[in-house]
Amino acid sequence: MTAALPLPALHASHAGTWLRDAPQVAGGATRGCSKGEAVMAAADTPLLLLNAPLVASRLGYPDLSGLDLLELFAFVHPAKFCVPTPKGLAHALGLEEPASDDAVPLLLQRAGAALVGMCESPDWAEREGAWSSLQSLARLRWPWAQVLSPHIRQPERAEKWLFARLPEWEEAPERAQPQQVLLDELEVEGQLERLTGEGAERREGQRQFSRGAGGIFAPRDKNKRPHVLLAQAGTGIGKTLGYLAPASLWAERSGGTVWVSTYTKNLQRQLRQESTRAWPAARADGSPPVVVRKGRENYLCLLNLEDALQGGFSGRPAVLAQLVARWAAYSSDGDMIGGDLPGWLGTLFRKRGIAALTDQRGECIYAGCPHYRKCFIERSARAAAQADLVIANHALVMVNAARGRDISGRPTRIVFDEGHHVFDAADSIFAAGLTGNEAIELRRWIVGPERTSRGRRRGLAARLADVASYDEAGGEAIEAAVEAAQALPSEGWLGRLAEAMPAGPVEALLAEVRTTTYARDESGQEAGYGIETETAQLPGELVEAAGMAAQALAAIRQPLLKLSGRLEAVLEDAPDWLDGQGRARIEGARHSLAWRIDLLAAWEALLARLGGPADPDFVDWLAVDRGDAREFDVGIHRHWLDPMKPFAKVVLEPAHGVMLTSATLTDRDESGPDWPGAIARSGAPHLDLVPRTAQSDSPFDYASRAEVLIVTDIKRGDIAALAGAYSRLIEASDGGVLGLFTAIRRMRAVHGRTADRLARAGLPLYAQHVDPIDTGTLTDIFRDDPRASLLGTDALRDGVDVPGRSLRCVVMESTPWPRPTILHRARRAAAAAQPGGAKGFDDRIIRSRLAQAFGRLIRSREDSGHFVVLSAAFPTRLLSAFPPGAPVIRLTLEQALQRVAQGVGAQDMIGAAQQEADTQ
Ligand code: SF4
């Protein structure tokens, strides 16, 4: 029998609460108890728990603490995957799954014993560094330290400090430009066959897709005239290998780099896996041919970590820093968001600890950093420059194209997979917003930390101290910028706005923005939700405040410009002390400066327009962001009416070949796919380009594997009926339901009314924005337990890739109408003059959402299930969103429950059997 740790254990789910004594007390019995009893027991003695914040939320007692097995797991097995549920923990440790809730406390004791036992084992792979780390954790009074101390022996030789153990990246020569090669269609097919493997089924759709993709790698005939291909590829045609075949062939022949850009992390993970068919893990010289590249805010900044370990963090965040340091030593790439750092680790510590360890604010000091040669971000950037394939996301590809540090490293052959998201990604990347939060970030970047903040964060003067002392004019420019930046908002600005006591010209402007937004918003949003108003007919006070703020911003931009010029001069006429590292640091500083100068210029342009005539290319509005009954930002926003215009200029024009592909690239109305619409949204017409188009239909048999059920008897706005429908559908399908909502408020209400009852029936229900768990981990939990169900909002409509039985029913709370925001209204008005008109514009958005949500259901040939929409008045014209052949049935909830309970196809089979029996 597996040993148990001699400590009491507590488990709380929506179905109840269970306590188990330490094994030495009365043989260690498990008993159900009240929430109050559990809280008292936890206050008395440290209890073994799994995911303390989740247990705390189940008990309704936020201050709960104890010995969290997830923290122990993160210490013993850093960088190892574990689904943070009793079942997931059991799997990760090779223990027997608990059969029911009351068996969980015993599992916790056994898991504790297994983890502690591992520390004594000679096979413990992650021993290195553990003893030193435990000494620091003991000083921080980490509750596990006392338990672990007797089991981790002191190493004979002193352990290397993390920063000494990490490998250094090596400088590589710049890559030559790619050779011009033309891929033959037969060669592309041959490569595809190699990648799919011998004996693999020959799929004509995939071959056709692959041949088409090969065309984007052809040499360009004219400058600024890239090859552009729009390829619609139905789910299941195997498009990933379809484009990796020509991409790998081209990379090999030309010596160039192909970028594949995705919208979701799931696809990045999948691509990484699939790419192993085309490329080895490492080349002969040890360099990786395939690199996953993310925005710098995803990676651990070693300098921030060092600072946190040396006193920058205290209390619980300091414990987090120690556990992150353990992970950093074993991580494959230092990616903290979606990499091998468990997604749940940050949420165990509640505050924004993880974010503070990344380089969120662009404070990197590049070669001035003692860890520069080991930096994860620098390593990944350098590896990408030498790679054959870079896997990135839409936002990063656009940011890199717009303001990449190194022009030669900008992507020129790009496959945008999940291409239906390119518009939204461009919409946010090319937008500008002068908000309080953005402005205070700029102030901190220039001025440095405010009195109350801890840690190493430093202002411009400290970061460029050597330049300031060497170059007098540069020093003066820094001083002037720091002085002028005092005009930006500072800590406490939101409170001062609420009290109508703004400090400085930018806060004064934001106060006017806030007043006007409250005065004019008519969206009917309840307190707690964001409000907004257009920038027309603005009050004189606001326009005047905008003028003052614009002057203040210009006064910051001028010295920054001057400083940039001085840095250039220092580089050109380099002093003796400026070695290679110093040069790299100054180049880095120039790059960061250029970005801030552009930001200030964009803000000034935004303010200059207020009160003047509207620019038809842009949509401007004022907004107060609110959530959970408090304001968190106030500002002025500007979006492009058509963000594909800057996309075309910045991304398409300099590229040589670009492909946009997705299962839902085109809208589909009754007359078939709308290619003109897809072409218009690709950005190509802004360059007078006519892209090639291709279509490969899904090989899935939707007619027999899926049913669309439109439930017509749930009244809109009736929360009790909505909750009842969800809970009965979950019961009928025995879990495995993905519930999609357009409003968090309704999702919370449904979860609150149903979770306990379902849990008592052994059907766990999780929800985004309710459970203190990040979305990626929620999806892992859902995937791992076929009886679990998950409720969520937009992010889940695209981000969930759960093939198999775990997802067998998708339920949408209603028709997903677009939110009538000011931006939406402007785009709708612009569409009124286009074919299809404003109504067609809305229909396209809804159909696209329905198609994406439906796409969650059938991920593989073996999948089957129901797609349920709770909508009394679902317009027939929207039905073309579903794949041709998928049966659509309008019915009552009772009828839907029957169909869901019987499973897809079962009724038809029963009907067919009946018919056969009748004819005999
Ligand atoms: S080089 Fe920059 S991002 Fe990297 S560790 Fe140093 S400060 Fe952090």
Boltz pocket constraint, residues with backbone or C-beta under 6 A from the ligand:
constraints:
  - pocket:
      binder: B
      contacts: [[A, 300], [A, 301], [A, 302], [A, 303], [A, 304], [A, 359], [A, 363], [A, 364], [A, 365], [A, 366], [A, 367], [A, 369], [A, 370], [A, 371], [A, 372], [A, 375], [A, 376], [A, 377], [A, 378]]
      max_distance: 6.0
